[in-house]
Amino acid sequence: MWPISKLEIERRRAGLTIKKLAEKLKVSNSLVCQIEKGARKPYPKFKRGVAEILGVPEEVLFEETRSDV
């Protein structure tokens, strides 16, 4: 089991499923899930889109931790 990411917390807070967020971003469910779980790094367009949809700054959603560096 993975720790819950800030992206997942904010997505759930907004009442969106992975599927609904993926539809709004025009990407696959799989991509959203992989980024949420940390299996894949988000690209800039994805970060901007998610931040806009969720109304949360990119820096908050995708803040790098020491282990990411």
PQR file with spaces between the fields and no chain letter, atoms N, CA, C, O and H, PARSE charges and radii, in Angstrom:
ATOM       1  N    MET     1       0.838   -1.185    0.000 -0.4000 1.5000
ATOM       2  CA   MET     1       0.000    0.000    0.000 -0.0000 2.0000
ATOM       3  C    MET     1       0.883    1.248    0.000  0.5500 1.7000
ATOM       4  O    MET     1       1.873    1.322    0.728 -0.5500 1.4000
ATOM       5  N    TRP     2       0.513    2.215   -0.818 -0.4000 1.5000
ATOM       6  CA   TRP     2       1.283    3.451   -0.940 -0.0000 2.0000
ATOM       7  C    TRP     2       0.762    4.502    0.016  0.5500 1.7000
ATOM       8  O    TRP     2      -0.401    4.466    0.420 -0.5500 1.4000
ATOM       9  H    TRP     2      -0.291    2.155   -1.409  0.4000 1.0000
ATOM      10  N    PRO     3       1.632    5.447    0.382 -0.5600 1.5000
ATOM      11  CA   PRO     3       1.123    6.580    1.159  0.2800 2.0000
ATOM      12  C    PRO     3       0.229    7.434    0.247  0.5500 1.7000
ATOM      13  O    PRO     3       0.423    7.455   -0.969 -0.5500 1.4000
ATOM      14  N    ILE     4      -0.719    8.116    0.817 -0.4000 1.5000
ATOM      15  CA   ILE     4      -1.627    8.950    0.021 -0.0000 2.0000
ATOM      16  C    ILE     4      -0.899   10.238   -0.356  0.5500 1.7000
ATOM      17  O    ILE     4      -0.343   10.924    0.502 -0.5500 1.4000
ATOM      18  H    ILE     4      -0.876    8.099    1.805  0.4000 1.0000
ATOM      19  N    SER     5      -0.910   10.554   -1.640 -0.4000 1.5000
ATOM      20  CA   SER     5      -0.233   11.756   -2.136 -0.0000 2.0000
ATOM      21  C    SER     5      -1.129   12.977   -1.953  0.5500 1.7000
ATOM      22  O    SER     5      -2.338   12.858   -1.756 -0.5500 1.4000
ATOM      23  H    SER     5      -1.362    9.997   -2.336  0.4000 1.0000
ATOM      24  N    LYS     6      -0.509   14.148   -2.024 -0.4000 1.5000
ATOM      25  CA   LYS     6      -1.271   15.400   -1.951 -0.0000 2.0000
ATOM      26  C    LYS     6      -2.244   15.491   -3.111  0.5500 1.7000
ATOM      27  O    LYS     6      -3.347   16.020   -2.969 -0.5500 1.4000
ATOM      28  H    LYS     6       0.473   14.245   -2.185  0.4000 1.0000
ATOM      29  N    LEU     7      -1.830   14.972   -4.261 -0.4000 1.5000
ATOM      30  CA   LEU     7      -2.710   14.961   -5.424 -0.0000 2.0000
ATOM      31  C    LEU     7      -3.970   14.153   -5.123  0.5500 1.7000
ATOM      32  O    LEU     7      -5.078   14.604   -5.412 -0.5500 1.4000
ATOM      33  H    LEU     7      -0.934   14.542   -4.376  0.4000 1.0000
ATOM      34  N    GLU     8      -3.809   12.972   -4.551 -0.4000 1.5000
ATOM      35  CA   GLU     8      -4.965   12.131   -4.238 -0.0000 2.0000
ATOM      36  C    GLU     8      -5.865   12.799   -3.192  0.5500 1.7000
ATOM      37  O    GLU     8      -7.089   12.767   -3.314 -0.5500 1.4000
ATOM      38  H    GLU     8      -2.908   12.605   -4.317  0.4000 1.0000
ATOM      39  N    ILE     9      -5.266   13.393   -2.182 -0.4000 1.5000
ATOM      40  CA   ILE     9      -6.046   14.079   -1.144 -0.0000 2.0000
ATOM      41  C    ILE     9      -6.893   15.190   -1.759  0.5500 1.7000
ATOM      42  O    ILE     9      -8.089   15.296   -1.484 -0.5500 1.4000
ATOM      43  H    ILE     9      -4.271   13.419   -2.083  0.4000 1.0000
ATOM      44  N    GLU    10      -6.268   16.011   -2.587 -0.4000 1.5000
ATOM      45  CA   GLU    10      -6.986   17.144   -3.188 -0.0000 2.0000
ATOM      46  C    GLU    10      -8.014   16.675   -4.215  0.5500 1.7000
ATOM      47  O    GLU    10      -9.079   17.280   -4.340 -0.5500 1.4000
ATOM      48  H    GLU    10      -5.297   15.925   -2.810  0.4000 1.0000
ATOM      49  N    ARG    11      -7.713   15.618   -4.941 -0.4000 1.5000
ATOM      50  CA   ARG    11      -8.678   15.066   -5.905 -0.0000 2.0000
ATOM      51  C    ARG    11      -9.925   14.591   -5.166  0.5500 1.7000
ATOM      52  O    ARG    11     -11.050   14.890   -5.567 -0.5500 1.4000
ATOM      53  H    ARG    11      -6.848   15.126   -4.839  0.4000 1.0000
ATOM      54  N    ARG    12      -9.714   13.854   -4.092 -0.4000 1.5000
ATOM      55  CA   ARG    12     -10.851   13.357   -3.299 -0.0000 2.0000
ATOM      56  C    ARG    12     -11.620   14.511   -2.658  0.5500 1.7000
ATOM      57  O    ARG    12     -12.850   14.495   -2.605 -0.5500 1.4000
ATOM      58  H    ARG    12      -8.800   13.611   -3.766  0.4000 1.0000
ATOM      59  N    ARG    13     -10.892   15.499   -2.178 -0.4000 1.5000
ATOM      60  CA   ARG    13     -11.530   16.677   -1.566 -0.0000 2.0000
ATOM      61  C    ARG    13     -12.438   17.372   -2.583  0.5500 1.7000
ATOM      62  O    ARG    13     -13.494   17.894   -2.225 -0.5500 1.4000
ATOM      63  H    ARG    13      -9.893   15.512   -2.220  0.4000 1.0000
ATOM      64  N    ALA    14     -12.026   17.376   -3.835 -0.4000 1.5000
ATOM      65  CA   ALA    14     -12.812   17.998   -4.904 -0.0000 2.0000
ATOM      66  C    ALA    14     -13.964   17.104   -5.363  0.5500 1.7000
ATOM      67  O    ALA    14     -14.778   17.508   -6.195 -0.5500 1.4000
ATOM      68  H    ALA    14     -11.168   16.952   -4.126  0.4000 1.0000
ATOM      69  N    GLY    15     -14.028   15.897   -4.822 -0.4000 1.5000
ATOM      70  CA   GLY    15     -15.111   14.981   -5.179 -0.0000 2.0000
ATOM      71  C    GLY    15     -14.939   14.332   -6.542  0.5500 1.7000
ATOM      72  O    GLY    15     -15.915   13.928   -7.173 -0.5500 1.4000
ATOM      73  H    GLY    15     -13.367   15.569   -4.147  0.4000 1.0000
ATOM      74  N    LEU    16     -13.690   14.233   -6.997 -0.4000 1.5000
ATOM      75  CA   LEU    16     -13.421   13.646   -8.317 -0.0000 2.0000
ATOM      76  C    LEU    16     -12.839   12.241   -8.182  0.5500 1.7000
ATOM      77  O    LEU    16     -12.019   11.973   -7.304 -0.5500 1.4000
ATOM      78  H    LEU    16     -12.896   14.562   -6.485  0.4000 1.0000
ATOM      79  N    THR    17     -13.271   11.367   -9.055 -0.4000 1.5000
ATOM      80  CA   THR    17     -12.655   10.047   -9.161 -0.0000 2.0000
ATOM      81  C    THR    17     -11.445   10.177  -10.081  0.5500 1.7000
ATOM      82  O    THR    17     -11.272   11.194  -10.753 -0.5500 1.4000
ATOM      83  H    THR    17     -13.937   11.585   -9.769  0.4000 1.0000
ATOM      84  N    ILE    18     -10.618    9.151  -10.106 -0.4000 1.5000
ATOM      85  CA   ILE    18      -9.491    9.149  -11.047 -0.0000 2.0000
ATOM      86  C    ILE    18     -10.021    9.285  -12.464  0.5500 1.7000
ATOM      87  O    ILE    18      -9.471   10.032  -13.274 -0.5500 1.4000
ATOM      88  H    ILE    18     -10.758    8.324   -9.560  0.4000 1.0000
ATOM      89  N    LYS    19     -11.094    8.557  -12.760 -0.4000 1.5000
ATOM      90  CA   LYS    19     -11.684    8.584  -14.104 -0.0000 2.0000
ATOM      91  C    LYS    19     -12.145    9.987  -14.486  0.5500 1.7000
ATOM      92  O    LYS    19     -11.870   10.449  -15.594 -0.5500 1.4000
ATOM      93  H    LYS    19     -11.540    7.950  -12.103  0.4000 1.0000
ATOM      94  N    LYS    20     -12.848   10.672  -13.572 -0.4000 1.5000
ATOM      95  CA   LYS    20     -13.347   12.026  -13.868 -0.0000 2.0000
ATOM      96  C    LYS    20     -12.202   13.015  -14.058  0.5500 1.7000
ATOM      97  O    LYS    20     -12.254   13.854  -14.957 -0.5500 1.4000
ATOM      98  H    LYS    20     -13.071   10.297  -12.672  0.4000 1.0000
ATOM      99  N    LEU    21     -11.170   12.925  -13.224 -0.4000 1.5000
ATOM     100  CA   LEU    21     -10.022   13.813  -13.373 -0.0000 2.0000
ATOM     101  C    LEU    21      -9.324   13.549  -14.698  0.5500 1.7000
ATOM     102  O    LEU    21      -8.943   14.487  -15.399 -0.5500 1.4000
ATOM     103  H    LEU    21     -11.128   12.243  -12.493  0.4000 1.0000
ATOM     104  N    ALA    22      -9.155   12.284  -15.043 -0.4000 1.5000
ATOM     105  CA   ALA    22      -8.518   11.917  -16.314 -0.0000 2.0000
ATOM     106  C    ALA    22      -9.312   12.467  -17.498  0.5500 1.7000
ATOM     107  O    ALA    22      -8.730   12.968  -18.461 -0.5500 1.4000
ATOM     108  H    ALA    22      -9.464   11.522  -14.473  0.4000 1.0000
ATOM     109  N    GLU    23     -10.633   12.374  -17.425 -0.4000 1.5000
ATOM     110  CA   GLU    23     -11.475   12.904  -18.506 -0.0000 2.0000
ATOM     111  C    GLU    23     -11.282   14.406  -18.656  0.5500 1.7000
ATOM     112  O    GLU    23     -11.157   14.909  -19.772 -0.5500 1.4000
ATOM     113  H    GLU    23     -11.105   11.968  -16.644  0.4000 1.0000
ATOM     114  N    LYS    24     -11.258   15.121  -17.541 -0.4000 1.5000
ATOM     115  CA   LYS    24     -11.072   16.574  -17.583 -0.0000 2.0000
ATOM     116  C    LYS    24      -9.706   16.950  -18.155  0.5500 1.7000
ATOM     117  O    LYS    24      -9.568   17.963  -18.840 -0.5500 1.4000
ATOM     118  H    LYS    24     -11.360   14.712  -16.634  0.4000 1.0000
ATOM     119  N    LEU    25      -8.699   16.124  -17.867 -0.4000 1.5000
ATOM     120  CA   LEU    25      -7.339   16.385  -18.356 -0.0000 2.0000
ATOM     121  C    LEU    25      -7.094   15.852  -19.760  0.5500 1.7000
ATOM     122  O    LEU    25      -6.104   16.193  -20.407 -0.5500 1.4000
ATOM     123  H    LEU    25      -8.811   15.300  -17.311  0.4000 1.0000
ATOM     124  N    LYS    26      -8.028   14.999  -20.223 -0.4000 1.5000
ATOM     125  CA   LYS    26      -7.891   14.333  -21.527 -0.0000 2.0000
ATOM     126  C    LYS    26      -6.648   13.431  -21.555  0.5500 1.7000
ATOM     127  O    LYS    26      -5.866   13.434  -22.505 -0.5500 1.4000
ATOM     128  H    LYS    26      -8.832   14.722  -19.697  0.4000 1.0000
ATOM     129  N    VAL    27      -6.503   12.655  -20.461 -0.4000 1.5000
ATOM     130  CA   VAL    27      -5.428   11.668  -20.357 -0.0000 2.0000
ATOM     131  C    VAL    27      -6.051   10.352  -19.898  0.5500 1.7000
ATOM     132  O    VAL    27      -7.244   10.301  -19.597 -0.5500 1.4000
ATOM     133  H    VAL    27      -7.138   12.652  -19.689  0.4000 1.0000
ATOM     134  N    SER    28      -5.260    9.301  -19.844 -0.4000 1.5000
ATOM     135  CA   SER    28      -5.776    8.007  -19.412 -0.0000 2.0000
ATOM     136  C    SER    28      -5.909    7.929  -17.893  0.5500 1.7000
ATOM     137  O    SER    28      -5.209    8.617  -17.150 -0.5500 1.4000
ATOM     138  H    SER    28      -4.291    9.342  -20.088  0.4000 1.0000
ATOM     139  N    ASN    29      -6.828    7.070  -17.456 -0.4000 1.5000
ATOM     140  CA   ASN    29      -6.981    6.809  -16.019 -0.0000 2.0000
ATOM     141  C    ASN    29      -5.660    6.302  -15.461  0.5500 1.7000
ATOM     142  O    ASN    29      -5.249    6.668  -14.360 -0.5500 1.4000
ATOM     143  H    ASN    29      -7.397    6.511  -18.060  0.4000 1.0000
ATOM     144  N    SER    30      -5.010    5.459  -16.236 -0.4000 1.5000
ATOM     145  CA   SER    30      -3.751    4.846  -15.823 -0.0000 2.0000
ATOM     146  C    SER    30      -2.685    5.894  -15.528  0.5500 1.7000
ATOM     147  O    SER    30      -1.953    5.778  -14.546 -0.5500 1.4000
ATOM     148  H    SER    30      -5.344    5.161  -17.130  0.4000 1.0000
ATOM     149  N    LEU    31      -2.597    6.908  -16.370 -0.4000 1.5000
ATOM     150  CA   LEU    31      -1.599    7.955  -16.164 -0.0000 2.0000
ATOM     151  C    LEU    31      -1.849    8.683  -14.845  0.5500 1.7000
ATOM     152  O    LEU    31      -0.919    8.897  -14.067 -0.5500 1.4000
ATOM     153  H    LEU    31      -3.192    7.002  -17.169  0.4000 1.0000
ATOM     154  N    VAL    32      -3.094    9.062  -14.594 -0.4000 1.5000
ATOM     155  CA   VAL    32      -3.426    9.758  -13.346 -0.0000 2.0000
ATOM     156  C    VAL    32      -3.067    8.872  -12.160  0.5500 1.7000
ATOM     157  O    VAL    32      -2.461    9.338  -11.195 -0.5500 1.4000
ATOM     158  H    VAL    32      -3.850    8.889  -15.226  0.4000 1.0000
ATOM     159  N    CYS    33      -3.436    7.606  -12.227 -0.4000 1.5000
ATOM     160  CA   CYS    33      -3.162    6.675  -11.138 -0.0000 2.0000
ATOM     161  C    CYS    33      -1.660    6.526  -10.897  0.5500 1.7000
ATOM     162  O    CYS    33      -1.212    6.553   -9.751 -0.5500 1.4000
ATOM     163  H    CYS    33      -3.929    7.227  -13.011  0.4000 1.0000
ATOM     164  N    GLN    34      -0.885    6.370  -11.964 -0.4000 1.5000
ATOM     165  CA   GLN    34       0.562    6.205  -11.835 -0.0000 2.0000
ATOM     166  C    GLN    34       1.214    7.439  -11.218  0.5500 1.7000
ATOM     167  O    GLN    34       2.104    7.315  -10.377 -0.5500 1.4000
ATOM     168  H    GLN    34      -1.249    6.349  -12.895  0.4000 1.0000
ATOM     169  N    ILE    35       0.781    8.616  -11.627 -0.4000 1.5000
ATOM     170  CA   ILE    35       1.345    9.850  -11.073 -0.0000 2.0000
ATOM     171  C    ILE    35       0.929   10.000   -9.616  0.5500 1.7000
ATOM     172  O    ILE    35       1.734   10.382   -8.768 -0.5500 1.4000
ATOM     173  H    ILE    35       0.059    8.717  -12.311  0.4000 1.0000
ATOM     174  N    GLU    36      -0.331    9.696   -9.333 -0.4000 1.5000
ATOM     175  CA   GLU    36      -0.828    9.781   -7.955 -0.0000 2.0000
ATOM     176  C    GLU    36      -0.044    8.871   -7.018  0.5500 1.7000
ATOM     177  O    GLU    36       0.231    9.239   -5.876 -0.5500 1.4000
ATOM     178  H    GLU    36      -0.986    9.386  -10.022  0.4000 1.0000
ATOM     179  N    LYS    37       0.311    7.700   -7.494 -0.4000 1.5000
ATOM     180  CA   LYS    37       1.017    6.719   -6.666 -0.0000 2.0000
ATOM     181  C    LYS    37       2.531    6.903   -6.677  0.5500 1.7000
ATOM     182  O    LYS    37       3.244    6.197   -5.963 -0.5500 1.4000
ATOM     183  H    LYS    37       0.088    7.402   -8.422  0.4000 1.0000
ATOM     184  N    GLY    38       3.028    7.841   -7.479 -0.4000 1.5000
ATOM     185  CA   GLY    38       4.459    8.106   -7.511 -0.0000 2.0000
ATOM     186  C    GLY    38       5.240    7.185   -8.422  0.5500 1.7000
ATOM     187  O    GLY    38       6.471    7.190   -8.402 -0.5500 1.4000
ATOM     188  H    GLY    38       2.449    8.414   -8.060  0.4000 1.0000
ATOM     189  N    ALA    39       4.539    6.390   -9.224 -0.4000 1.5000
ATOM     190  CA   ALA    39       5.210    5.469  -10.140 -0.0000 2.0000
ATOM     191  C    ALA    39       5.708    6.191  -11.393  0.5500 1.7000
ATOM     192  O    ALA    39       6.534    5.665  -12.139 -0.5500 1.4000
ATOM     193  H    ALA    39       3.539    6.386   -9.240  0.4000 1.0000
ATOM     194  N    ARG    40       5.203    7.380  -11.608 -0.4000 1.5000
ATOM     195  CA   ARG    40       5.580    8.169  -12.779 -0.0000 2.0000
ATOM     196  C    ARG    40       5.610    9.635  -12.381  0.5500 1.7000
ATOM     197  O    ARG    40       4.789   10.082  -11.581 -0.5500 1.4000
ATOM     198  H    ARG    40       4.532    7.808  -11.002  0.4000 1.0000
ATOM     199  N    LYS    41       6.548   10.377  -12.933 -0.4000 1.5000
ATOM     200  CA   LYS    41       6.647   11.813  -12.636 -0.0000 2.0000
ATOM     201  C    LYS    41       5.693   12.586  -13.552  0.5500 1.7000
ATOM     202  O    LYS    41       5.565   12.267  -14.734 -0.5500 1.4000
ATOM     203  H    LYS    41       7.215   10.014  -13.583  0.4000 1.0000
ATOM     204  N    PRO    42       5.031   13.596  -13.004 -0.5600 1.5000
ATOM     205  CA   PRO    42       4.125   14.403  -13.822  0.2800 2.0000
ATOM     206  C    PRO    42       4.894   15.350  -14.733  0.5500 1.7000
ATOM     207  O    PRO    42       5.940   15.879  -14.357 -0.5500 1.4000
ATOM     208  N    TYR    43       4.371   15.555  -15.916 -0.4000 1.5000
ATOM     209  CA   TYR    43       4.993   16.502  -16.840 -0.0000 2.0000
ATOM     210  C    TYR    43       4.334   17.871  -16.643  0.5500 1.7000
ATOM     211  O    TYR    43       3.239   17.947  -16.086 -0.5500 1.4000
ATOM     212  H    TYR    43       3.521   15.125  -16.221  0.4000 1.0000
ATOM     213  N    PRO    44       4.981   18.953  -17.093 -0.5600 1.5000
ATOM     214  CA   PRO    44       4.489   20.307  -16.820  0.2800 2.0000
ATOM     215  C    PRO    44       3.034   20.564  -17.211  0.5500 1.7000
ATOM     216  O    PRO    44       2.301   21.192  -16.448 -0.5500 1.4000
ATOM     217  N    LYS    45       2.602   20.093  -18.378 -0.4000 1.5000
ATOM     218  CA   LYS    45       1.221   20.323  -18.814 -0.0000 2.0000
ATOM     219  C    LYS    45       0.239   19.630  -17.867  0.5500 1.7000
ATOM     220  O    LYS    45      -0.822   20.178  -17.568 -0.5500 1.4000
ATOM     221  H    LYS    45       3.198   19.582  -18.997  0.4000 1.0000
ATOM     222  N    PHE    46       0.580   18.440  -17.400 -0.4000 1.5000
ATOM     223  CA   PHE    46      -0.250   17.706  -16.448 -0.0000 2.0000
ATOM     224  C    PHE    46      -0.354   18.497  -15.145  0.5500 1.7000
ATOM     225  O    PHE    46      -1.447   18.675  -14.607 -0.5500 1.4000
ATOM     226  H    PHE    46       1.442   17.995  -17.643  0.4000 1.0000
ATOM     227  N    LYS    47       0.793   18.972  -14.639 -0.4000 1.5000
ATOM     228  CA   LYS    47       0.807   19.739  -13.392 -0.0000 2.0000
ATOM     229  C    LYS    47      -0.081   20.974  -13.488  0.5500 1.7000
ATOM     230  O    LYS    47      -0.865   21.250  -12.580 -0.5500 1.4000
ATOM     231  H    LYS    47       1.680   18.828  -15.077  0.4000 1.0000
ATOM     232  N    ARG    48       0.041   21.718  -14.588 -0.4000 1.5000
ATOM     233  CA   ARG    48      -0.762   22.928  -14.772 -0.0000 2.0000
ATOM     234  C    ARG    48      -2.248   22.598  -14.819  0.5500 1.7000
ATOM     235  O    ARG    48      -3.062   23.268  -14.183 -0.5500 1.4000
ATOM     236  H    ARG    48       0.678   21.494  -15.326  0.4000 1.0000
ATOM     237  N    GLY    49      -2.593   21.572  -15.570 -0.4000 1.5000
ATOM     238  CA   GLY    49      -3.993   21.180  -15.716 -0.0000 2.0000
ATOM     239  C    GLY    49      -4.621   20.755  -14.403  0.5500 1.7000
ATOM     240  O    GLY    49      -5.729   21.180  -14.076 -0.5500 1.4000
ATOM     241  H    GLY    49      -1.932   21.027  -16.087  0.4000 1.0000
ATOM     242  N    VAL    50      -3.925   19.925  -13.653 -0.4000 1.5000
ATOM     243  CA   VAL    50      -4.437   19.454  -12.366 -0.0000 2.0000
ATOM     244  C    VAL    50      -4.595   20.625  -11.396  0.5500 1.7000
ATOM     245  O    VAL    50      -5.611   20.736  -10.711 -0.5500 1.4000
ATOM     246  H    VAL    50      -3.025   19.580  -13.919  0.4000 1.0000
ATOM     247  N    ALA    51      -3.601   21.484  -11.343 -0.4000 1.5000
ATOM     248  CA   ALA    51      -3.658   22.638  -10.440 -0.0000 2.0000
ATOM     249  C    ALA    51      -4.865   23.517  -10.773  0.5500 1.7000
ATOM     250  O    ALA    51      -5.561   23.987   -9.873 -0.5500 1.4000
ATOM     251  H    ALA    51      -2.776   21.394  -11.900  0.4000 1.0000
ATOM     252  N    GLU    52      -5.106   23.733  -12.046 -0.4000 1.5000
ATOM     253  CA   GLU    52      -6.235   24.556  -12.476 -0.0000 2.0000
ATOM     254  C    GLU    52      -7.564   23.890  -12.115  0.5500 1.7000
ATOM     255  O    GLU    52      -8.458   24.544  -11.579 -0.5500 1.4000
ATOM     256  H    GLU    52      -4.541   23.351  -12.777  0.4000 1.0000
ATOM     257  N    ILE    53      -7.695   22.612  -12.400 -0.4000 1.5000
ATOM     258  CA   ILE    53      -8.939   21.878  -12.125 -0.0000 2.0000
ATOM     259  C    ILE    53      -9.230   21.822  -10.627  0.5500 1.7000
ATOM     260  O    ILE    53     -10.368   22.029  -10.206 -0.5500 1.4000
ATOM     261  H    ILE    53      -6.968   22.081  -12.835  0.4000 1.0000
ATOM     262  N    LEU    54      -8.217   21.547   -9.832 -0.4000 1.5000
ATOM     263  CA   LEU    54      -8.414   21.394   -8.392 -0.0000 2.0000
ATOM     264  C    LEU    54      -8.356   22.715   -7.628  0.5500 1.7000
ATOM     265  O    LEU    54      -8.755   22.781   -6.465 -0.5500 1.4000
ATOM     266  H    LEU    54      -7.293   21.379  -10.174  0.4000 1.0000
ATOM     267  N    GLY    55      -7.861   23.760   -8.279 -0.4000 1.5000
ATOM     268  CA   GLY    55      -7.762   25.060   -7.616 -0.0000 2.0000
ATOM     269  C    GLY    55      -6.710   25.081   -6.513  0.5500 1.7000
ATOM     270  O    GLY    55      -6.854   25.772   -5.505 -0.5500 1.4000
ATOM     271  H    GLY    55      -7.537   23.707   -9.223  0.4000 1.0000
ATOM     272  N    VAL    56      -5.653   24.307   -6.730 -0.4000 1.5000
ATOM     273  CA   VAL    56      -4.559   24.209   -5.753 -0.0000 2.0000
ATOM     274  C    VAL    56      -3.254   24.486   -6.497  0.5500 1.7000
ATOM     275  O    VAL    56      -3.056   23.944   -7.585 -0.5500 1.4000
ATOM     276  H    VAL    56      -5.537   23.746   -7.549  0.4000 1.0000
ATOM     277  N    PRO    57      -2.358   25.307   -5.953 -0.5600 1.5000
ATOM     278  CA   PRO    57      -1.100   25.603   -6.638  0.2800 2.0000
ATOM     279  C    PRO    57      -0.274   24.339   -6.922  0.5500 1.7000
ATOM     280  O    PRO    57      -0.242   23.407   -6.119 -0.5500 1.4000
ATOM     281  N    GLU    58       0.381   24.334   -8.068 -0.4000 1.5000
ATOM     282  CA   GLU    58       1.257   23.208   -8.452 -0.0000 2.0000
ATOM     283  C    GLU    58       2.244   22.873   -7.351  0.5500 1.7000
ATOM     284  O    GLU    58       2.486   21.701   -7.064 -0.5500 1.4000
ATOM     285  H    GLU    58       0.355   25.092   -8.720  0.4000 1.0000
ATOM     286  N    GLU    59       2.818   23.906   -6.730 -0.4000 1.5000
ATOM     287  CA   GLU    59       3.854   23.704   -5.721 -0.0000 2.0000
ATOM     288  C    GLU    59       3.324   22.902   -4.526  0.5500 1.7000
ATOM     289  O    GLU    59       4.072   22.167   -3.883 -0.5500 1.4000
ATOM     290  H    GLU    59       2.621   24.858   -6.964  0.4000 1.0000
ATOM     291  N    VAL    60       2.056   23.049   -4.244 -0.4000 1.5000
ATOM     292  CA   VAL    60       1.446   22.312   -3.136 -0.0000 2.0000
ATOM     293  C    VAL    60       1.191   20.862   -3.545  0.5500 1.7000
ATOM     294  O    VAL    60       1.481   19.935   -2.789 -0.5500 1.4000
ATOM     295  H    VAL    60       1.447   23.646   -4.766  0.4000 1.0000
ATOM     296  N    LEU    61       0.646   20.675   -4.747 -0.4000 1.5000
ATOM     297  CA   LEU    61       0.318   19.321   -5.211 -0.0000 2.0000
ATOM     298  C    LEU    61       1.529   18.470   -5.488  0.5500 1.7000
ATOM     299  O    LEU    61       1.519   17.265   -5.236 -0.5500 1.4000
ATOM     300  H    LEU    61       0.410   21.428   -5.361  0.4000 1.0000
ATOM     301  N    PHE    62       2.579   19.087   -6.007 -0.4000 1.5000
ATOM     302  CA   PHE    62       3.736   18.314   -6.471 -0.0000 2.0000
ATOM     303  C    PHE    62       5.024   18.720   -5.778  0.5500 1.7000
ATOM     304  O    PHE    62       6.102   18.661   -6.369 -0.5500 1.4000
ATOM     305  H    PHE    62       2.587   20.066   -6.212  0.4000 1.0000
ATOM     306  N    GLU    63       4.911   19.124   -4.542 -0.4000 1.5000
ATOM     307  CA   GLU    63       6.086   19.536   -3.771 -0.0000 2.0000
ATOM     308  C    GLU    63       7.062   18.378   -3.658  0.5500 1.7000
ATOM     309  O    GLU    63       6.681   17.270   -3.280 -0.5500 1.4000
ATOM     310  H    GLU    63       4.035   19.172   -4.061  0.4000 1.0000
ATOM     311  N    GLU    64       8.305   18.633   -3.982 -0.4000 1.5000
ATOM     312  CA   GLU    64       9.335   17.590   -3.896 -0.0000 2.0000
ATOM     313  C    GLU    64       9.809   17.446   -2.461  0.5500 1.7000
ATOM     314  O    GLU    64       9.993   18.427   -1.740 -0.5500 1.4000
ATOM     315  H    GLU    64       8.614   19.533   -4.289  0.4000 1.0000
ATOM     316  N    THR    65       9.999   16.211   -2.072 -0.4000 1.5000
ATOM     317  CA   THR    65      10.546   15.931   -0.740 -0.0000 2.0000
ATOM     318  C    THR    65      11.999   15.546   -0.893  0.5500 1.7000
ATOM     319  O    THR    65      12.480   15.359   -2.011 -0.5500 1.4000
ATOM     320  H    THR    65       9.850   15.414   -2.657  0.4000 1.0000
ATOM     321  N    ARG    66      12.696   15.426    0.209 -0.4000 1.5000
ATOM     322  CA   ARG    66      14.104   15.051    0.195 -0.0000 2.0000
ATOM     323  C    ARG    66      14.339   13.742   -0.555  0.5500 1.7000
ATOM     324  O    ARG    66      15.336   13.602   -1.263 -0.5500 1.4000
ATOM     325  H    ARG    66      12.305   15.578    1.117  0.4000 1.0000
ATOM     326  N    SER    67      13.429   12.788   -0.403 -0.4000 1.5000
ATOM     327  CA   SER    67      13.610   11.490   -1.058 -0.0000 2.0000
ATOM     328  C    SER    67      13.432   11.567   -2.568  0.5500 1.7000
ATOM     329  O    SER    67      13.883   10.679   -3.292 -0.5500 1.4000
ATOM     330  H    SER    67      12.618   12.902    0.172  0.4000 1.0000
ATOM     331  N    ASP    68      12.757   12.656   -3.062 -0.4000 1.5000
ATOM     332  CA   ASP    68      12.558   12.836   -4.502 -0.0000 2.0000
ATOM     333  C    ASP    68      13.817   13.357   -5.188  0.5500 1.7000
ATOM     334  O    ASP    68      13.972   13.206   -6.400 -0.5500 1.4000
ATOM     335  H    ASP    68      12.392   13.377   -2.473  0.4000 1.0000
ATOM     336  N    VAL    69      14.699   13.958   -4.435 -0.4000 1.5000
ATOM     337  CA   VAL    69      15.856   14.636   -5.007 -0.0000 2.0000
ATOM     338  C    VAL    69      16.991   13.672   -5.232  0.5500 1.7000
ATOM     339  O    VAL    69      18.053   14.069   -5.711 -0.5500 1.4000
ATOM     340  H    VAL    69      14.574   14.081   -3.450  0.4000 1.0000
